[in-house]
C-alpha cells in the first residue's frame, strides 16, 4: 500500500510539472507573439506613406515617359521621313534632335531613380513616427537645411518638368489633329462628289517637325487618309499617349514630393523648437 501511495504521488508531481511547463511555454509564446505584433506595428507606423506613394508614382511615370518617349521618337523619325520629307537635309535637324534627346532620356531615367531613393530616405528619417520608433533624434541646422534643400530642388524640378509636360503635348496634338483630319476626309469622300476631301491637309511644318522650306511637308486628301491606316501611324500615336501619361504621372509625383518634404521640414522645425534634435 505504501509503495502504491508513493507511485501515485510521483505521478501527481509529474502531471503538475507538465502543467507548469505548458503554462510557462504558453506564456513564452504569448510574449513572443506580443513582441512580434508590437514590432510590426512600430515598423508600419514608421513608413512615410506619402513619400512611398510619390516614389511609386514617380517610378511609374518615368518608366512610361522614358520607354514610350524613346520608342515614339524612333517611330517619328521613320514616319516623318516616309510621308513628309523627301530631302534628307530637310530632316537632318529633327533627326539630330531625336538622337540627342534619346540620350537625355537615359539620363533622366537614372536621375529620377536616384532622386526618388533620396527623397524616400529623407521621408523615412524625418517622419515623426520614425523619430518616436528609433530612439532620440536631434534637430540640427544641418538636418533642417537638408530638408529645405530637398524642398527647393523638388519645386524647381517640378517647374522644369511642367515645361517638359507641355512639350510632350505637341506631338500628341499633331497626331490627334491628324486622326481628326483623316476622319473628316473619309466622311467627305463618302458624302461629296466634288473632291472636297483634297482640301483637308496636315502640315508637319506647323508643329516644328520640319523647316518651312521642307518639301512636301504637307499631305492632303486621300493620301492623308491612307497614311492614317498604316501601322506606323497607330503605333507612334499610342506611344506618344503613353509618354504623355507618364509625364503627367511624374508631374503629380513631384507635387506630392513637394507636399511631403514641406511637411517633413515643418516637423523638424517643430521638434527643434521643443529642444528635440535630429
C-alpha positions in Angstrom: 0.0 0.0 0.0 2.8 2.4 0.9 4.5 1.7 -2.5 1.4 2.4 -4.4 0.9 5.6 -2.5 4.4 6.8 -3.4 3.8 5.9 -7.1 0.6 7.9 -7.0 2.4 10.9 -5.6 5.1 10.6 -8.2 2.6 10.6 -11.0 0.8 13.6 -9.5 4.1 15.5 -9.2 4.9 14.7 -12.8 1.5 15.9 -14.0 1.9 19.1 -12.0 5.3 19.7 -13.5 3.8 19.1 -17.0 1.1 21.6 -16.3 3.7 24.2 -15.2 5.8 23.6 -18.3 2.9 24.0 -20.6 1.9 27.2 -18.7 5.4 28.6 -19.0 5.6 27.7 -22.7 2.3 29.3 -23.3 3.5 32.5 -21.6 6.6 32.5 -23.6 4.6 32.0 -26.8 2.4 34.9 -25.8 5.4 37.1 -25.1 7.0 36.3 -28.5 3.7 36.9 -30.3 3.1 40.1 -28.5 6.7 41.2 -29.3 6.3 40.4 -33.0 3.0 42.2 -33.1 4.4 45.3 -31.5 7.4 45.2 -33.7 5.2 45.0 -36.8 3.0 47.9 -35.6 6.1 50.0 -35.0 7.6 49.2 -38.4 4.3 50.0 -40.2 4.0 53.2 -38.2 7.5 54.3 -39.3 6.7 54.1 -43.0 6.3 57.5 -44.7 3.3 56.6 -46.8 3.2 59.9 -48.7 6.8 59.6 -49.8 6.3 56.0 -50.6 3.3 56.8 -52.8 5.2 59.6 -54.5 8.1 57.3 -55.2 5.9 54.6 -56.8 4.1 57.3 -58.9 7.5 58.8 -59.9 9.0 55.4 -61.0 5.8 54.5 -62.9 5.6 57.9 -64.7 9.3 57.9 -65.5 9.1 54.4 -66.9 6.2 55.3 -69.1 7.7 58.5 -70.3 11.2 57.2 -71.0 10.1 53.9 -72.5 7.2 55.4 -74.6 9.1 58.5 -75.5 12.2 56.7 -76.7 10.2 54.4 -79.0 7.9 57.2 -80.1 10.9 59.3 -81.2 12.3 56.3 -83.1 9.0 55.8 -84.9 8.6 59.5 -85.5 11.8 59.7 -87.4 10.6 56.9 -89.7 7.1 58.3 -90.0 8.2 61.9 -91.0 10.9 60.6 -93.3 8.5 58.4 -95.2 5.5 60.7 -95.6 6.5 64.4 -95.1 10.1 64.8 -96.1 11.8 64.0 -99.4 15.2 65.7 -98.9 17.5 64.4 -96.1 18.6 68.0 -95.4 15.1 69.0 -94.5 15.0 66.2 -92.0 18.5 66.4 -90.5 17.7 68.9 -87.7 14.8 66.7 -86.4 17.0 63.6 -86.7 19.8 65.1 -84.7 17.3 66.3 -82.0 15.8 62.8 -81.8 19.2 61.2 -81.4 20.4 63.6 -78.7 17.1 63.6 -76.8 17.1 59.8 -76.6 20.4 60.1 -74.8 18.8 62.6 -72.5 16.0 60.1 -71.7 18.7 57.6 -70.5 20.0 60.2 -68.1 16.5 61.2 -66.9 15.7 57.6 -66.0 18.9 57.3 -63.9 18.5 60.6 -62.3 14.9 60.0 -61.2 15.7 56.6 -59.9 18.4 58.0 -57.6 16.5 61.1 -56.7 13.4 59.1 -55.8 15.5 56.9 -53.4 17.0 60.0 -51.8 13.5 61.6 -51.2 12.2 58.3 -49.8 15.1 58.0 -47.4 14.6 61.6 -46.4 11.0 60.8 -45.7 11.9 57.8 -43.5 14.3 59.8 -41.4 12.2 62.9 -40.9 8.8 61.3 -40.3 7.6 61.8 -36.7 6.8 58.1 -36.5 10.4 57.2 -37.2 11.6 59.6 -34.5 9.3 58.0 -32.0 10.3 54.5 -33.0 14.0 54.6 -33.3 15.0 56.4 -30.2 16.0 60.0 -29.6 16.8 62.2 -32.6 18.0 65.7 -32.7 17.1 68.5 -35.0 20.2 70.4 -36.0 20.7 73.1 -38.5 22.2 70.7 -41.0 19.1 68.5 -40.8 16.7 71.4 -41.4 18.9 72.8 -44.2 18.9 69.4 -45.8 15.1 69.2 -45.8 14.9 72.8 -47.1 17.3 71.9 -49.9 15.1 69.0 -50.9 12.1 71.3 -51.0 13.8 73.8 -53.2 15.2 71.2 -55.6 11.9 69.3 -55.9 10.0 72.6 -56.5 12.5 73.6 -59.2 12.3 70.2 -60.7 8.5 70.3 -60.8 8.6 73.6 -62.6 11.0 72.2 -65.2 9.0 69.1 -65.6 5.9 71.2 -66.2 7.6 72.6 -69.3 8.5 69.1 -70.4 4.9 68.0 -69.9 3.8 70.9 -72.1 6.3 70.0 -74.9 5.2 66.4 -74.7 1.7 67.5 -75.7 2.9 69.0 -79.0 3.4 65.7 -80.9 0.4 64.2 -79.3 -1.7 67.2 -80.6 -0.2 66.6 -84.0 -1.4 63.0 -84.1 -4.8 63.9 -82.6 -5.4 66.5 -85.3 -4.1 64.1 -88.0 -6.6 61.4 -86.9 -9.4 64.0 -86.9 -8.4 65.2 -90.4 -8.4 61.6 -91.6 -11.8 61.0 -90.2 -13.0 64.2 -92.0 -11.5 63.0 -95.3 -13.3 59.7 -95.0 -16.6 61.4 -94.4 -16.2 63.8 -97.3 -15.1 61.1 -99.7 -18.4 59.2 -99.0 -20.8 62.2 -99.0 -19.5 64.6 -101.7 -18.8 64.3 -105.4 -16.5 67.3 -105.9 -13.3 66.0 -104.3 -13.6 68.4 -101.4 -11.5 66.0 -99.3 -8.5 67.2 -101.2 -8.7 70.5 -99.3 -8.2 68.7 -95.9 -4.5 68.7 -95.2 -2.0 68.1 -92.5 1.2 70.2 -92.4 4.1 68.9 -90.3 5.9 72.2 -90.6 3.3 73.9 -88.4 4.3 71.7 -85.4 8.0 72.2 -85.7 8.9 68.8 -87.1 10.3 70.3 -90.3 11.5 73.7 -91.5 9.2 75.9 -93.6 11.1 75.2 -96.8 10.8 71.5 -96.5 9.2 69.7 -99.4 6.5 68.5 -99.4 5.9 68.9 -95.6 2.2 68.7 -96.2 -0.2 65.8 -97.0 -3.8 66.2 -98.2 -6.9 64.3 -99.2 -6.9 60.6 -99.8 -3.1 60.4 -99.3 -3.6 61.6 -95.8 -6.4 59.0 -95.2 -4.2 56.2 -96.4 -1.4 57.3 -94.1 -3.7 57.1 -91.1 -4.4 53.5 -91.9 -0.7 52.5 -91.7 0.7 50.6 -88.6 3.4 53.4 -88.2 0.7 55.9 -87.5 -1.2 53.9 -84.8 2.0 52.7 -83.1 3.5 56.2 -82.9 0.2 57.7 -81.8 -0.1 55.1 -78.9 3.5 55.6 -77.9 3.0 59.4 -77.6 -0.1 58.8 -75.5 2.0 56.6 -73.2 4.8 59.2 -72.9 2.3 62.0 -72.2 0.6 59.9 -69.5 4.0 59.2 -68.0 4.9 62.8 -68.0 1.7 63.7 -66.2 2.1 61.0 -63.6 5.7 62.1 -62.9 4.5 65.7 -62.5 1.9 64.5 -60.0 4.6 62.6 -58.1 6.8 65.7 -57.9 3.9 67.8 -56.4 3.3 65.0 -53.9 7.0 65.1 -53.1 6.8 68.9 -52.5 4.0 68.4 -50.0 5.8 65.5 -48.2 9.1 67.4 -48.0 7.4 70.6 -46.8 5.6 68.6 -44.1 8.9 66.9 -43.0 10.6 70.3 -42.8 7.8 71.6 -40.6 8.2 68.6 -38.3 11.9 69.3 -38.0 11.3 72.9 -37.1 8.7 71.9 -34.5 11.0 69.4 -32.9 13.8 71.9 -33.0 11.8 74.4 -31.0 10.9 71.8 -28.4 14.6 71.0 -28.0 14.5 67.6 -29.6 17.4 67.2 -32.0 17.8 65.2 -35.2 
